[in-house]
Amino acid sequence: MSYPRYDVAILGSGIGGSMLACILAKHGLSTLLIEELTHPRFAIGESLIPETGVRLRILAEKHGIPEIGWIGSFHALRDNVSSACGVKRSFAFMYHRAGESHRPEETNQLPTLTPPFGPDSHLFRQDTDAYLASIAVKYGVDFRQQTKIVGLDFQADEVKLTTDKGEEIRCAFVIDAGGMRSHLATQFKLRDETPRFRTNTRALYTHMLDVKPADLLLERGRRVVPSPLGQATMHHIFDGGWIWVIPFGNHRESTNPLTSVGMMLDRRKYPTPQGTPGEEFKSIIARFPTIRKHFADARPVRPWVGTGRIQYSQKHCVGDRYIQLPHAACFVDPLFSSGLSVLTVAIDLMAEAMMRAFKDNEFSAERFQRVEDVVNTGFDHYDLIVTKSFDSFASYDLWNAWNRNWVMGNFLGTFGAFKLLLRFFETGNSRFLDMTTEPGRIGVLSSHLPEVRAAMDASGDDIAFALAGQISDVEASRRIFERLGALRFLPPYMGFGRPEQKAPSTFTLPMGARHVLWYRFQSDAKWRDYASFSLLTYARMVLGFTTRQTGEAARRFSTAFRDVFFADNDDWKYTPHALRAHGRYHEPFADDFTPDDVIETPIIQIAK
């Protein structure tokens, strides 16, 4: 009897499963993408970080799939994928005390990258996930929705999959992208009975209408950070928890009025639900006047979701003829939006390992051990950052100091990958893209940098001493700021040693130049090699971005003016489909070009 047979079957068509399917199919592997549900669908994990955006662009350039890069940068995402996504110009944090209005000086912020690589985005996941799943089909993936796998039989030379309709499918390798509902975790009982992570939280979340911009919460002129709070992933911090506010309608071109809202609660202080999820959310924010004001007019548009403990873990995510994507194996907490960063790091490693495995026709677990090691190291490092954050929420002194450790990891983790991407654009040499998976470059929030991890461990000890009553919160804060201020690989002007500086820096062109010059002329050789890059290359890319945006504005004006007076046009000739049909279309990379750029040019010339 003949059965459908593939090289790879991927279980789950979320953002990770679809991305990896695109890559594998682009490299010639017959790939089946299986989805139990259908698109579009709701999903959390809606906020990018700079490291994620850079790594998405690296994956796009490395594998020749521009659509992956579009997800990672706001302007490209808005123009090519969905105007229902929001812009993210920063992480912003407002600290709150019960019964008191927010104190403006207790606001912290980390701005994200600026164009052409930023700003970051708030992903409206029902749009972005559906888009990537459809793009997978474009690259040759066989995509089946509403297909439930009820059996997986791993044999010596293949894997047999059985659907709920009795169909049998054969493949050489299985990738589990099922997230919390991982099929392999269930079948092989892989999950730890008690999660290994120290973070212990539960969640309440929904989408809402009429959530006002956070800037309106401040008295006029009292903003102490450089970027608008309404264009941030907004975090309300309080002892025992935090609230995320992720607006999708925070830019002029937005077509989405919704805001993602969720509350994470420390189960040591909020062990069990009190009423329904919506009732508990209202009850808790009633204690904080400024938070209550933020949601005074807000209305949920979908049922509230409440969870038990949200963490899960397992020791192994690889086996003979299978591998799990990170969130099919482990989950920590949404704080700092690092889940997608772990994912992009893993996909970069997995794609390389898969290509080698199929070349050698050998699929043992040992071939994928490095993926597992990097993912587990990343999750454990992330757990340290998150659990110490929840500890530090006990006082603003602790939080103000501890969050600088996360800023340090975010900053250096981003610039390590960013430098390689810039070197690729400068030279056109793909060797720099290959270096993104080297041990000294691959990690999450700088988990690959021993100096960063040592500083975080020491600062974590200070937090523990304060909570144990061995030192005061003020003393713990002083020690952390003193330690970070003395690190010679951090620019002094970013204020890692200054509690009064609430934002380390912007990443505009002038400040980006300052970062590069500091690492080039004032850091030692290791950090100069790690973080510095060509300012000329960067400036050229900035100029190219602004020129294209100006040209696009002019094109839209001329098109609108034409349409007022004339019914006829030839725009249809320059769609990707029409150009491809005549062999005249080369795929644009990331936001460098759009199809409209070819109106006067028969073939797009891809410029690096």
N, C-alpha and C positions, 0 to 999 in steps of 0.2 A: 504494500500500500504506500502511496506517495504522500508525504507530509510537507507543508511549507517549511523551508529551511533557511536560516539566516546565520550570518557570522555573529551578530550581537542582538540580544533582545534587552530593551530597557523598560523597566517596570515603573511607570510614572512619567507624566509629561509636564511637570512643573518646569520652572526656569532652568534648573540644573539638568534634568533629564533631556530636555529639548536642546539645550546648548551642546551637550555631549553628543547627542544624536547627530546634530549638524556637522560636528567636527569629524566623527567617525565616517559618516557617509561621504563627506567631502574627500576623505582619503581612500575611498573605494571599498569600504566594508559594507556589506549588505546589512542594513540595520532596521529592526522592528521597534517602533515606539508604541507602547501599550498603555492605555489610559482607562481606568475603571469608570471614571465619570465622563463629563464632557466640558468643553470650553464654550463660553467664558465661565469662570468660577472664582469665588472669593478665596483669597489667600493672605496670610500675614507674611511679614518680611518685606516691608515696603520702602525701606530707607537705605540708600547707598552711602558708602563712605569713600573718601578719596582713594584709598588703596584698592577698593573694589573696582572703581571706575577705571583706574590705570590698568589693572589686570584684565578687565574686560577688553580694553583696547589692545593689550598685548595678545590676547587670544585671537582677536579679530585679525590682527596683522600676521600673526604666526601661521594661521590656518587659512587665510584668504576668505574670511567670512565677515564682511563689513557689518552685517546686521547685529552681530554680537557686540561690536564696538558702539553701535548706536545706543544700546541700552545703557551704557555707562556714562554718557555725557548729556546734560539737559537739552542743549540746543538741538543736537542730533536726534535725541529721543522725541522731542516735541515735533520736529519737522518730518521725521521719517516713520515714526511708530504711533504715537498717540499724544494728542493735546490734552488728554484727561489726566496726565501725570503732572506732578507738582515740581517746583524748583526747590533745591536745598542748597542754600548758600552758607549754612553753618550748622553745627550742633549748638544749642543754647540750653542753659540750665538756670532755673529760678528756684532758690531754696526757700522753704516755707516752715513757719512755726505755727502750731495750733493756736487759734484765737487771735493771731496777729496778721496784719497786712504784710505783703512781701516788702522787704527792704531792698531798694534798687541796687545798693552796693553789693548785694549777695546774688549777683547774676554773673554767670561765667559763659564763655563762648569759645568755640574753636571754628574759625572760618574754614570753608573748603576751598579747593582749587578754583581759579577763575579761568575763563576761556584762554586757549582753545580746548583744554582738557577738562575743564569744569564749566559751570558748577555741577554739583551732584544733583540727584533727582529723587523725588518721591514716586515710587513705582505704583501705578494703579494696576495691581497684579492681574486682574481679569483681562486687561488689555495686553500687557507685556507678555504674559504667559501664553495667551492664545496666539499672539504674533509669532513668538519663537517656535511654537509647535507647528504653525503653518509654514514657517521658513524651513523647518526641518524637512518637510515634504518637498520643498523646492530643491533641496540638496540631495534628494533621492531616498529619503526615509519612507518606509511603509508605516503609516500612522493609523492605528486602530483605536477609536474611542468606544466607550461603553463595552469594554472587553475586560472581564474579570478573570484573573488567573486563580485557579483553585488547586493546582498541583504543580510542583517542580520536582523533577526526578533527575538528579545529577548522576551521570554515568561516566565511564572512563573516557569516552571519546566525544560526548555531546551532552546537552541538557534537553530534556523533554518537558515542555510546558503544556498544561491542559487547561482549557478555558471552561467557564461554567456552562457552556453550550456543548461541551464534549469534544471540541476540536483539539487536535494535537499539533503542536508547533515544535520544531527542532532548532537548536542553535548551538554554537560553539561556546558562547560565553553569555552570562547574565549580569546586568547592572541593575541594582536595586536603587531606584530614585523615589521610593515611596514615602520618605519622611517618617513621621511618627508611626504610620501604619505599615511599616516595612514588612514585606512578605517574608524575606529571609530571616529577619530577627525573630519572627513568630515561628517559622518552620524549624529553625535550628536552635530555638531558645537561647539566643545570643545575649539578650539584655541582662544587665546586672539586676539582681533582685532589689538592691538598694543602690541608687545612682552613686557613682564615686565622687560626684562634684559636691563641693562645699556649699555652693549656692543652693538655696532651698526656697523657691518662690512659686506663687500661683498667679493666674492672670484673669482679668476681666477686660473684654474688648468688644468693639463694634465700629461701624461707620456712622457719622453724624452729619447733620446739616446745621448751619447757622452757628458754627464755632467762630467767634470773632478773632481777628489777628491779635497775637499776643502783645504787640506794641501798644494796643489800646488799654492794656492793663497798667501801663506806666504813667506816672504823672508827666506832663509835657516837659520835655528837656531832661528827663531823668535817666535816659538810656546810657549805660556806662560801657557798652560794648559796640564794636564798629559796624555790625551788620544787622539788618532788620530781623526782629524776632519772628515775625510772621512768615519769613522765608527760610526758617530754620526747621530742623527736626527739634521740636520744643519738648523739653523735659521739665516737669514739675517734680522737685525733689522734696521729700519729707522723711522724718524718722520712721522707718518701717516700709518705705515703698517709693515708687515713682510713677508718673503718668506720662505717656507719650502723646504728643499732638502732632500729627503728620498731615498737613493740609495739601490737597491736590489742586485747589483753586486759588493759588497764591501768586499768579502771574497774569499778565494782561491777555495772553492768548489762551488761557485755560478754558476748557469746556466741561469742567467737572466741579460741582459745588461741594463735594464731600470732603470730610476730614476723618482720617483714621484716628481713633482714640482708644487707648488702652491703659490699664493700671496693673502694675506688677507689685505684689505684696509679699513681704518677707514672712514666711510661715512661722518663724520664731516669734513674731509679734502679732501676726494675723493668721493664726493656725487654721481656722475653719470659716467657711462662708457664713455671712450674717444676712439672711434673706436672699432674694434673687440677685443675680449679678448687677442688674440695673439699680436695685434698691441699695445694695452695698456700696456701689460707686457713689451714689448721691449722699449716702450717710457719711462716707469718709470725706468727700470734698466739702461737706457742710462745715467741717472743722477749720477750714482754711479760707479766709475771706477772699483772697485774690484768686485762688483756683475756682471758688464758687462763682465769682464774677466772670471768669473765662467761659464757663459753661451755662451761664444764666439763660441764654436763649436757645441752647443746643437741643436737638432732637435726634434720637437714633433712627436710622432708616432700615436697619436690619436687627434681628434679635440679638440681645447681649449674649456673649459666650462667657461662661465661667469654667475654670479648670481646677483640678487638683494640682499636686506638685507637677510642674511642667518639665523638670529635668529628667532625662533618661541617658543611660550610658551603656557601653559594652567594651570589652577589651579588644575585640577583633572585628574588623570590617572587611576583611579579605578572606577568601578560601579558594580551593581548587575550582576554577571556572566561574568564579563570581567575585564581585566587589560591590560595596555599598557606597553611595554618595554620603557625605558627612552627616546630613540630618536624618538619614535612615539609620544611623548608628548612635548619634549623640545629639543632645541639645542642652544649652546652658540657660540663656535668658536673652531677651531682645535688647537689653541695655547696650548702648554703643553701636548697635546695628552691624555687628561683625559677622553675623551668620552667612551672608552672601560673600564676605571676604574669605571665610574658610572654604566656601564652595568653589570660588574661582581658583584658589590655590590648588585645591584637590583636582579640579578638572585639568589644569595645566599639567600636573603630574600624571594623572590617569591617562590622558590622551597619549603622552609619550610612551608610557608603559604598555598600553594597548597596541600601539603600532609595532613595538618590538615583539610582543607576544604573538601577534598574528604572523609576523615575518618568520618567526622561529617555530610557529605552530606548537607552542608550549604554554600552558595556562595554569601553572601551579601557583599556590598562594605566595610562595617565596618571591615570585617575580613582582609582586605588588606590595611587598613589605614596606618599602620606603613611603608609599602613599599612606599606609596605615600609621607609620611612625610620625610623619609630619602632621597628619590630621589629629592624632591623639595629643601630640605636643601642643598644637594650636588650641585645642579645646581646653587642656589643662591650664595653659597660660591665660586664656580668656576667662576661665573660671576664677583664677586668682584675682584678676582685675575686677570682675563683677562682684564676687563675694566681699572683697575689701571695700568696694563702693557701697554696698548695702550696710556694712559695718560703719563706714564713715558718715552715713546719713544721720547718725546720732547727733552731730553738731556741724555747724557750718565751718568751723575751724578745721575739723578733720576732712570734710568734703573738699574744701577749697585747696587743701594740700594734696590729698590723694588723687584728685582728678588730673593733676599735672602729670602723674605717672602714665595714665592712659593717653594724654596728649602727646607725651614723649614717644610712646609706642606707635601711635597713629602717625605722627610726623615722620619718624625715621623709617617706619615700615613702608610708607608711601614713597618716600624719596629714593629708597633703594631700588624699587621697581621702575619708578619714573625716570631715573637716570639711564637705565638700560633702554627704555623706549625712546628717549631723546637721542641716544647714541645711534639707535637703528635709523631714525629719521635723518640724522646728520650724515651717516655713511652709506645707508642702504644695505648694510651687512647684516644678514639674518643671524649671524653668530651672537649678536647681542640679545636677540629674542630667545635663543637657546639657553642663554645664561640665566634666564628667569627662574629656572628650576634648580640652580646650583644651591648647595647647602647654605652658603652665605647670603642668599637672596630670597629664599623661599620660606615664608613663615607668615603668621598672622599677628598684627600689632607688635611686630619686632620680636616674636618668640624665637627667631633665629639669631638674635644678637645677645651674646652673653653679658655684655656690659649693661644693657637695658634690663635684662632679667635680674641681674644682681641688685641693681638699684631698686627695682620693684619689690624684690623679696625683703630688702632691708626696710623699705617704707611700710610694707605689710606688717612687719614685726612691730613697728612703731604704733600702727593702728591697734594691733593686738594688745600691746602694753597699756594703751590708753583705755581700752574697753575693760581690761582687767583691773583698772584703778592703780596701776603701778606708776603711771605718769599722767599728767593732765592732758586734756585735749589740746590746749595751747602749746604745751611742751612737745607733744607728738607732731603738731603742725610745724613748729619751729625746726625740729630735727629734719623733717621731710624737705622743707624748703631749703634748708642749709645744704643738705646732701645733693639735691637736684641742681642748686645754684653752683655747686663746685664741679659738676661734670664738665669736662673739657670738650666733649663732643656736642654740647648744646649751645647755640649762640646766646650770649648773655642778654642781648636786647629782646629775646623772646620771653624773658621774665619768669623762667622756671624757678628762680630763687626768690621771687618777689610776690608776696601774698596780695599786694594791692593791685597788681596787674591782672585784670580779669580775662583778657584775651591775649594769647601769645603773639599773634601777628595775623595780618591778612596775607593772602597769596596772590595779590595783584602783580602786574609786571614789575613795578618798582621794587616791591618787597621780595618778589621772586629773585630779582637781580641781587638784592642784598644777601639773601640766603646763599646763592651760588658763590658770590664773592667772599663771604665769610668762610665757607667750607674750602674754597680754593686757596685762600691766603692765610687763614688763621687756625685751621684744624690740622691735625697730624695726617700722615700719608694715608692711613687706613680709611679715615672718614672723608678725606678729599677724594679718594677713589670711589667711595661708596655713594656720595651725595652730590658731587659737583658735576656740571654738564655745560655744554656750549650755550652761552647767552645769545650768541648770534642766531643759532638754530632756533632757539625758543622765540626770540623776537620776530624772526621770519614767519614762524607759525602763527604768532599772535596777529601779525600784519595780514597774513593770508585769511585768517578767520574774520577780522573786521572788514576786509575788502569784500569777502563773500557775503557777509551779512548786509553790507551796504548795497551790493549788486542785487541781492534778493529783494530788498525793499524797493529798489528802483524797478525791478521786473514786475513786482506785484502792482505798483502804481501804474505802470504802462499797460498792463493787462486789464486792470480795472477801467482805465480811461478808454481803451479800445472797445471793451464790451459795452460801454455806454452807447457807442455810435454804430457798431458793426456786429452782425450775428455770426459771421464766418471767422474761423481761425484754423491754424494748423497745429495747435498744441498737441493734439493726439499723436502726431508723428514722433514726438520726442519723449513719450512714455518709455519706461524700461522695456515693456513688452514689445512695443513697436520697433524700437531700435535693435533689440535682440533678434527679432524676426528677420532683420536685414543684416545681421552680423556686424552691427555698428556700435554695439554697447559694451563697454567694459565696466565691471562693477566699481562704483565709487567706494573708497575706503573711508569708514567712519564719517565725520562731518566735513571732510575735505571737499566733497562735491555733492550736488544733488542732480537728478536728471535734467533739471532746467538749465544747468550750466552748458548743455550741449546744443542749445538752440542755434548758435552760430557756428558750432564746431561738430563735424561729422563723427569724430571719435574722441571720447574723453581721454586725455593724457593724464595719467595718475602721477601727481607730483609728490615727492617725498621731501 
